[in-house]
Amino acid sequence: MVGNYLKTGFRSLRRNRVHFFVNSAGLLIGFSAFLLIFLVLTYERSFDGFHAKKDRIYRVVREGKKGGHSATASFPLANSLKAEFPQVESAASIYGDRNVQVIIPGPGGETWRKFREPRGVFFADQQFFNIFDGRIIAGNPATAIVEPNTALLTKRMATKYFGDWKEAMGKVLKVYDLPIRITGILDDLPVNTDFPLGVVISHKTVTALNVDMQDWVELWTDNYCFVLLRPGAIASRFNEQLPAFLSRHVSPDNADYNLMLQPLADIHFDKRFANFNHRTFSYELIKALSLIGIFLLVIACVNFINLSTANAVSRAREVGVRKVLGSNRQQLLLQFFGETGLTALMAIIGALMVALCCMPFLNSMLESHLSAGMLFSPRVIQYALGAWLGVTLLAGSYPALVLSGFNPVNALKSRMAATAGKGVSVRRGLVVLQFVIAQVLIIATLVVSSQLNYFNNADMGFNKEAVVSAGFPRDSLSQAKLNMFRSLLLQQPGIQAVSFSAFAPVGEGSWATDLKLSTNHTSKADLIVHMKPADTGYFDMYKLQLLAGRIYSPSDTVKEYIVNERLLKVLNLGTPDEAIGKNITVNGDAYTYPIVGVVKDFHMSSLRDPLSAIVMTTLKRTYRTANIKITPGKTREALASMAAAWNKVFPDYVFEYRFIDQTVADYYKQENQLARLFRIFAGLAIFISCLGLYGLVSFMAARRKKEIGIRKVLGAPVSSILLLLSREFTVLIAVAFLLAAPLAWYFMQDWLEQYTFRISLGIGFFITTLLFCIGIAWLTVGHATIKVAVANPVKSLRTE
């Protein structure tokens, strides 16, 4: 029996090759997209799920009282939490620095090898490995990073530095010009982690970087605090005690934020807070991709139903013959379900191959690490078989019920074309459903692309074109060479200007500290501000607009301040002219000097975030960034000259640079990824939907073949026949648009709300989508309608 069904199924598929190809193409695309999305979501949801105590691990984060969020923690936070809260089993600080120079000294102390690590260098408490899983395979886990100037290396990093990780124990690295002794080797962590550990230095070593470990106000980017709650401790109750804890250590006027616990499971997905990978995969994106994957599979099933029922007329006699020869409805149902299952099985096998081929592209686009092993894992195979069974039942049920229910007498008399119209309303509804989904995706694609274009072209408040930033060593010897480095650079062709600063206007690193208006040392802080120490050439290089006052005088130490408009508004200092001459105190009571200038607001982070209060001054010991203006058209020559000058002045350090406009573009990497995904999936949805339209038009043409023949005999021109066949699906697309437009507006308006600076959701997105869908649909069915319209009417009228 089963063999007969298979033989019959293969014969039917071979006999209806075009129908089989179109059906298989739709299911193949739907299955492929579904599998790839499932793999991506499985990978992203697995981040840091391998830690044994993951359900009790939390990060202490800050929520601004006036908006804004940050994961940055003050340095004494971890020890204080452990000392004051009995429900805290363990607490640890970990600080991750970027673009760190690592030198491997030779036997005589000379530089043997040098590296610049963009990430992977951390300062961590010993308690960190009591909270997180990290297997130390060489060295004493209890004492490995207890003492200052000691470090753990991962196997991968130890192999990179010394050739064989077993040779690394006891060796010395130079980091920040400090000798760091290797006291242990850490097993490599899985790739699905937001802790890309490479070099883990004792947290006590941070004191060598001029850090006050008891300062509750000063904040360094990427210094995080993690706690492990005792079994049974409730995070919500712990959160209730944090305001009182904070007020004991930071005065209420000074702290413009509240503390709260963030579960480890949320770190990879909560886009309000950063992580060490500087890459989040938001819950909204997970929901969006999940819906898209399901929708594409549904569209493929709808397409299958449309094409199968459109093909029902041509199979009417087959059904009639089978019923006359004794087949009952159950046998016919099994046959048609078998054909559907066979088609779906071939499609899903093809989809596995397509997904395998698409993995490198997806890994590159999403910066993920999908592998063939994940694709053929038992879980994925289980879901693939489940999807196959679901599609077989969903896509095969309606065609099977319709075909097996044909009356054999009518079928053998070829009367099915006249009665088959009863199912047209269902097919129309299915086509409308397809285009609702497709049009929502198209509108979303247009909105995301438009917002991304706005980001890329928005005025950041400073000039970002043809400016390169390069981090240089922060030791005193390197600081003394800065003037020589500037002179060498300015002698090179293609270099217009050089400026030194702590940070570029945007990018990695920040220095947040307190500000007081009063000179009374016992007064409370009025505001937390972002410090941007820089020399005087910084303003001309980045074209920062001075609204009042003047540029501060050249100096190696703090003498004067320049502030931005935002600071004046927050502190109610009046107009820019009125603020000139007023004294402010920053960084505790360290620096009290006058405001000599006010600059127009500029963005120091992405346009997702509100403008920040900024204070600029001169403080040479904090400079770590060289800002270099290049002559347009001479980039290659200028970069070569910069490298030569760098190697002459800083021979022990790797030269790496970054264009400021690329730094700005990287802020919107996730939006760019989202835009590309939407373009791909919207294109797939339109393609599958157009296959469904082709099936509907084919059905309409077959059902109305004699009507069209009579019209042509009576003199109807080809244009009127085209209009007759095309009018209906145009109306269906318009109906789909009326349903899709409000849905798309609701979801995309909600998506735009996350950005402080955003585009408006205008009517143009919707009109463009409607016209595009109508145009692409007319092109899709044009061939089928013209073929029917120009057919010889004699052929359609000569037989009954």
Summary of the structure (lengths in Angstrom):
residues: 800
radius of gyration: 33.7
end to end distance: 35.6
largest distance: 105.5
contacts: 2650
relative contact order: 0.11
helix: 52%
strand: 17%
